[in-house]
Amino acid sequence: MIALTYIICHGITIWVIAPAQRFFLDDVSVLASLAYLPHGVRVLSIWLVGWRALLPLVVGAILANLIFTSADILDLMHDKMWLSLAMSVLSAYFAFELLRASGISAYAGGGRRVNWRKLLLAGLLASVFNSISQTLIFSGILAPSGKLTELASFAIGDLLGQVVLMFGLMMIFRALRSPTASA
C-alpha cells in the first residue's frame, strides 16, 4: 500500500503539479517540485509504521522513477539516482529518530489525537535533511549559482507537498465519515 501510494503521488506530482509549476513559475527549479506529494507519503508512512516503512518506500521510489522519469534523464543521473532515492527515503526516518533522541516522540500511537505540530516538525526536519542531501548529490549537475535556489525549492516543495497531501487525506477521510457517505 505504501509503495502504491508513493507511485500514485509521484505520478500526480509529475503529471499535474510539475506542468502547473512550469506554466506559472517558469523554471524555478530543475529538479525539485514546489509541492512534492511523495514527501508526505514518506513522512506519514514513517510516522505510522516506523522503520518498517523503509522497504516499501524504497520500492515505491524506485518504481515511480522508473515509470515516470524519461530514459534520457535516467541515463544522465543514473549514478546519482540511487543515492538520491535512498537519501530521500531515509530523511524522514532520520527526522523522526532525531526527534525521539531529543525526547520528542513524534511517531503515531502516543495518544488518540494526532499532534500536528510534531508531525509537521518531523516533516520539516526531513525536508531539511532531504534538501541538503539532494543538493549535495546533484551538485555536479547544478550550476553553483543555482544551488541555493535548488536547496530552497527542495525544502519548500517537500513541506508543501506534505501539507497538501495531509489536507487532501483529511478531506477524503472527512467525506468518508460524513453521514451522507454512509447512506
N, C-alpha and C positions, 0 to 999 in steps of 0.2 A: 504494500500500500504506500509506503514512504517513497520507494523508487518511482512508482507510477505517478504519484502526486508531484514529485520533483520534475519528472519529464513533462507533465502537463503544464506546470507553472513555467518551466523553461520555454515551452512552445508558445505560451501566451506572451511571454516577455519578448520572444523573437518576432512573432507574427503580428502582435498588436502594439505593445509598448515601444519597441525599437522603431517601427515606421513612424509612429506619432512623435517620438523623440526627434528623429531626423527631420520631420516636417516642421515642427515648432521650434526646435533648438539647434538646427543645423548640425554641425559637427562638434558638439560639446565634449564628447568622449569617443575615443576609438574603440575601446574595449569594454567600458562599463555602461550599464543601463541605469538610468536615473530612477527606476523602480524595478529592482531585480527581485521578483517574486520567489525564486528558489532560496534566497537568503531566509525568508520567512519559514520556508519548509525546513531548512537546516535548524533554525533556532527552535521552532515548535517541536520538531522531532526529538532533538536532544533534550529539550525541556520535559517532554513526556516520557521518553524511554531511556534517556541517558546514553551511555556508550553503545548500547545495543542498536542504536540508530545509525552508527557509523558505516557499517557494511551496506545497508540499503541506500544510504545517501551516496556513497561512492558509486554503487551500481547505477543509481539514478543519474548522477552527474556524468558518468562515462557514456551511458546510453543517450542521454539528452544531447551531449556534444557530438556524438557520432550521428545522431538523427538530424540535428538542426544546424550543424556547422558545415559550411561548404568545404569541399575537398581541398581547394587551394589554401584556405585558411588553416585547415587541419595540418596540411603539409608544411606550411610556413611555421606553425607554432608547435609542431609535433614534439620537439624536445622539451618544451616548457609546459605543454598542455597537462601532462600527467601530474607534475608537481603543483601546478595551479589548481587542479581539481582536488588533490589531496589537501592542500592548504585551505581551500575554501570550505571543505567539509570539517576539517579539524578546528578551524577558527571558532565555530560555535561551541564545540566541546571544550576547547581551551578557556573560553569565556566563562562557561558555567563552572568549570573546575577552579578557575581563579577566584570567582566569587565565593565558592564553597570554602576554599583555603583561607579566604579573608573573613570567614564567619557569616557569610550571607548565603543562605540556601535559596537558590532561585529555581531549583527543579520543582516539577509538579508534585503534588501529593502532600504538601505541608499543611494544607487546610482545604476547606470546601470551596473557598473563593480564590480566584486567580489574583495573584499580586502582579498587576500590570506593570507597575514601576520596575519591579525586579526583572520581569520578562523583557521589558524594553531596555533596561540596563544591560542585561546579558546580550541582547541583540546589538546594542551599541558597541559593547566591547568586542563582540565577534566581528562586527563591521570594521572596527579599527584594526584588529588583527588581520582580517582578510585584506583590507585596503593596503596596508603596509606590505604584506607578503606578495600580493598581486603586482604592486608597483615594483617591488624588487625583482620578482620573477620575470616580468616583462620589460625590465629596464633596458635590455639590448634592443628592443623593438621600438620603445617610446623615445621620442626626442627629449633631450634633457630639459628643454624649456616647457614641455608638456607634462612632466611628472607630477607637479603639484596639482594641476587640474585633474589629472587622471586619479590621483590619490583621493581628492575631494569627491570626484564622481563615483568612485567605488564606495566610499563611506556613505555618501548621501543616498546612492542607489540601493545599497543593501538595507539601510534602515528604513527608507521609504517603502521598499519592497516588502519588508516585514510588516510595517503598519498597514499597507494596502491589503496584504494577504489576511492579516488578523481581522481587519474591518470587514472584508468580504466574507470570511468564515463566520464572523459574529452575525452578519446579516442572514446568511444561509441558515445557521442554527436557530436564529430567532424566528425565521419564517417557518422552519420545520416544527417549532414548538407552539406556533400560534394556533388558536382554536380552529381557525378555518382550514389549516393544513391537515388536521386530523379528521375533518368531516368528510 
